[in-house]
Amino acid sequence: MSAVYATVSQVLAIVAALLLAPLLTGWVNMCRAWLQNRSAPSLLQPYRMLHKLFAKESVVAEHASPIFRAAPYIVFGCMLVACAIVPTLSTDLPMSTAADAIALVGLLALARVFVSLAAMDVGTAFGTLGARREMLVGFLAEPALLMVLFSASLISQSTSLTTMVESLAHRELAIHPVLAFAGVAFTMVSLAENARVPVDNPATHLELTMIHEALILEYSGRHLALVEWAASLKLFAYSCIGLALFFPWGIAEAQAPIELVLALPALVAKLAIGGLSLAVLETASAKMRIFRVPEFLATAFLLAVIGLLVHILLGA
């Protein structure tokens, strides 16, 4: 019976990620439009865009290698597996035992490597420019993300995300210094990793300033649909990592069918609040120059390290 419950929890987590990821993107875009006093797009606009792209033919450059064709599928698969590892609805996930927080960071890095290789494969100037900037951001963001996860793992004495959630959910409601520092650092890393303001503007079409959009200029049809869906899954994964580490309440535990049913509306409510907060943060911020990004991510790394040292030295 426990195996059936675990399988159902895992399948529901994957289905929820596939369906809610575009919805989260649409919600953030809608909130940004409202805050900027613009006409807001439909909440279902990302679904319509994916449907339109899947129905179109993919145009591939003449000299593109198999890496260019395989990259969208690899990136999409990595993001889907990452969402399956993160406890979104339940901590009873069979896939979580096969990969911990370090493996999660490795999956995100693998996706970044392939999308960067695909951008350079065709040989266009903007694709190469975007790939170099993407690798710069990843080179600086991954250590900061690891420090954030290590800071949270000190409390639970484990790098397993499900163990972290189970440990943090049963602690008394209080502001822990280690989690306060880690929370600020994680927010900064999430903005950089998901190409959001102030690091990048997802709505820009200026080739000299964009990062993520420059990587996918040569994609079309189903390939572009997979890349865009993967970007939504990445935002969903980072949102769920933040909710699991800093707001773990509402996530069902093992052998709790009633909690599993209530976990979905709790997740939707937390994502709605998080999406609104992201839109407010982006509206109140201005995009920084690319030369300021290393300082931005170095600050995130230092904040995570300070939180880790506070826990080690003070036990707080």
Buried (B, 14 or more C-beta within 10 A) or exposed (E): EEEEBBEBBBEBBBEBBBEBBBBBBBBBBBBBBBBEEEEBBEBEBBBEBBEEBBEEEBEBEEEBEEEBBBBBBBBBBBBBBBBBBBBBBBBBBEBBEEBBBEBBBBBBBBBBBBBBBBBBBBEBEBBBBBBBBBBBBBEBBBBBBBBBBBBBBBBBEBBBBBBBBBBBBEEEEEEBEBBBBBBBBBBBBBBBBBBBBBBBBBEBEEEEBBBBBBBBBBBBBBBBBBBBBBBBBBBBBBBBBBBBBBBBEBBBBBEBEEBBEBBBEBBBEBBBEBBBEBBEBBBEEEBBEBEEBEEBBEBBBBBBBBBBEBBEEEEE
